[in-house]
Structure formats: C-alpha cells, structure tokens
Amino acid sequence: MNGPSQFPEQLIPMMNIFIFILGACIGSFLNVCIWRLPRNESVVSPPSHCPKCDYLIPWYDNIPLVSWLVLGARCRKCKVQISPRYFLVELLTGYLFLLVWIKVLTLGQPAVFIFPYFFLVAICIVTIFVDAEHRIIPNEITYAGIIVGLVLSVLWPELWVPQHRKWIVPERLISFMFSAGSMLICVFLMAAVSISGKFLFKKDAMGWGDVKYIGAVAALIGIPACFFTLLFGSLTGSMYGIFLMVFRKRKLRSAFPLGPFLAAGTLIWIYFGEIILNAYLEISRKISLAPPF
C-alpha cells in the first residue's frame, strides 16, 4: 500500500471529505456502543430505536450529524429530546479521524498507519464517555483493541518493523512479537501497580479496566505511548482529585474515573507522539552531555 506522501494531490480534498464522513459514520456506531455496552445490550440487535417509545429509527433519521439537526434533536414519533452527545460524538470522531489522516499524510507515513490510529481513537471516545458516566471501561472495546492490534501487526509488519532491514526470521513474526510483547509488558506492569496499591492502601490504585485499556494501547501503537498515557493520565487525574477535595469537599479516598484522563493522554500521543518523543530524546542527550557539577 503506498504511503500518503505518494497520494495524488488533486484527490486530497476529496479524501479529506471522505475521511471526515467515515469518521462521523463510525461515531454513529460509537454512540450505540456508549449507550448499550454499559447496559450489557447487544450493539447489533435490536436496530437503532428511541429508548423511550421504542420507535425503530429509519435510515433517513439516522444520517450522522444531519438527522440530529433536521429533527431538531428530537425523536420523530414521541418528540423526546435527543442528547447533544450524539451529535458531539459524531462530530468529534469525524474531526479526529481527519486529523489522523492529515498527520499521516504530512509525515509521509505508510497509509496503513491510519488503521491502528483510527481504532484507537474510537476506543478513546468510548472510554471517555462510558467511564465518565458509569465508571467502567467495557471489556468489549479493550479486548477488541488487543485483538485488532495483534492482527494488524501480522497483516502489515511495517507498523512495527523497519522495512529497510533484512531479518533472519519472517517480518510478520517479528511484528507480532513486538505487538504482543508490548501488550504483555504493559499489562504486567500495570497489574503489578494495581495489586500493590490494593495491598498497601487497601484500595485499587488502578482499576482492571484501566489495565486492559493500557494493554490495548500497547498492542496497537507500542510501549512509549503507554508510558505517556499513564504519566499524563496520572498527573491530570491527580490534579482533578485535588480539585474535588478542595472545591467539592470530597474525601481523599473518594473514587473517580481515570479512564477519561488516560484516553486524553492517548489522543495527545496519537497526534503529537513523534514531537514528544523527539523532545524527550533531545533533552536526554543534552543532559548526558552536560558537564558534572
């Protein structure tokens, strides 16, 4: 598959529109996941329907972004208000998919890089909205992330393995080992943190949903992304916890969902990971070259 840098320039505007529409359509499905997965409902059956009057929503009332605006954010039959979250998720997914495409296009990466990024963006969006409301990260999305990451590593080894080198063993096997190894290392470390926190503080330092989420990130895009995700999520989550204690009078041991903060860190890495990693390496190089005191 050719890299986006080789993509005909005259087709780029059309592709931008296509990617945004694709993202909005995926966002429509993510809305189904956000509503149904916490309620242990199938995301396939029954078809989309109004949760109040059970009106089966026809295709023309289920067009991403457009139908919500045309219907005035109300059910066609019972006129119940439709949450703005539906429009927001579709718009956000379309926009984030477009940003992924532009990033891959700009960096001249192989076009296959959009697939792990797209899937991870979808996982992040579901994690943010579900964990914020229900304080769970559904197993369906984390397990799917791990499986998809492993499958992609076999289908397109260039996601993990430099293509200009010659390898003794098959590239697909090396790529799979990188993806699986990254996942196992991160899950093991995060599980150790969770178990240690339970033992020392008699409280989960990290929920198992968070552990599996980190595993999905590792399987899709690697260990550095996990470390940044955990660092960003821990720092911003701690700041939020302090805010709750100071201004909302919450107790020190009050629980709050960490998933949205982890997902925010993952999204930042998806779009700025190369910049962050290069900055870290440059700072490390300067520190190592600095004269001792």
Buried (B, 14 or more C-beta within 10 A) or exposed (E): EEBBEEBEEEEBEEBBEBBBBBBBBBBBBBBBBBBBBBEEEEEEEEEBEBEEEEBEBEEEBEBBBBBBEEBEBEBBBEEEEBEEBBBBBBBBBBBBBBBBBBBBBEEEBBBBBBBBBBBBBBBBBBBBBBBEEBBBBBEEBBEBBBEBBBBBBBEBBBBBBEEEEEEEEEBBBBBBBBBBBBBEBBBEBBBEBBBEBEEEEEEBBBBBBBBBBBBBBBBBBBBBBBBBBBEBBBEBBEEBBEEBEEEEEBEEEEEBBBBBBBBBBBBBBBBEBEEBBEEEEEEEEEEEEEEEE
